Amino acid sequence: MKNFKYIALVLAGASMYGTMSSFVKLFYLRGYSIAEMSFLQALFAAIFLGFALIFSSDKRKLKLSRKELISLAATGATIGLTTFLYYQSVKYISASLAIVLLMQFTWISLLLEWLFFKKKPAGAEMITILFVLAGTVLAGNLLKAEKIDFSWIGIILVLISSFTYAVYIVANSRAGVNVNWLPKSTLLMVGSAITIFLINARQICVETHWSSELLLIALFLAVIGTTLPTAFFAAGIPKIGAGISAVLMTIELPVAVICSSLLLKEPISFLQIIGILIMLGSIAFMNYFKYMKNKRNHLT
């Protein structure tokens, strides 16, 4: 498959991103705020990518139009919002529940493409959405909400994060399509860092717990949770499209659940495992359906 390397990039980036909620919750329990962690994560990622861009041998990569600059920075703002809101949600709910609800970006991205770009979901995709929602109820243990760490604040935060994530995926597939991945990733992170700073300017300037440990935490989050995933997404998503990318990025779910179990000792019930399998199976079916549909279109 000629797109295999781009599929692998999106899968790798999503897997790295899937580990973040558990690590951030661990660092939050050590006394660090979500604002300082998310801002420094985006800032360091922008610096790393910026240095790579400056020392790039191909100077043509630095030439972007004003429209490309604005659209990429705005797209970066959406992933900045996603990161900040998602990290905030794990203060109130379990990391495993947060990732299950974040996965709603799968069908939200399809809905956005339908509303704004007239790409109406096929019948199989609509059925898949229903199965994803059913799987969410089981995977999130929502039938036994009184027995889980339930918080409406956490639920609302992660659902908004899911929406902004869907916006990011759709926008990323269209913004700067012809821009090299390096300047594109840099501008995405600049937009992300600026957005997070504007939201939390006072807290970041006055209440940040500056220490060598915080810098190491920020470096870890920047490399594993931002720099590499952003670069992988910037390179892969435009090549394979927003729809398939949204499907592939659901690998975050099992990765996040496994990490929350190993690092945070969060319990996982049999019904939750069934729900996760239903979600992944439904998404895999949708991916197969799209592949066969595209194959038939190319043959006719």
Secondary structure as UniProt FT lines:
FT   TURN            2..3
FT   HELIX           4..18
FT   HELIX           20..29
FT   TURN            30..31
FT   HELIX           34..54
FT   HELIX           59..62
FT   HELIX           66..89
FT   TURN            90..92
FT   HELIX           95..102
FT   TURN            103..104
FT   HELIX           105..117
FT   HELIX           123..139
FT   TURN            140..141
FT   HELIX           142..147
FT   HELIX           152..172
FT   TURN            173..178
FT   HELIX           181..199
FT   HELIX           201..207
FT   HELIX           212..222
FT   HELIX           223..227
FT   HELIX           228..240
FT   HELIX           242..248
FT   HELIX           249..251
FT   HELIX           252..263
FT   HELIX           270..299
//
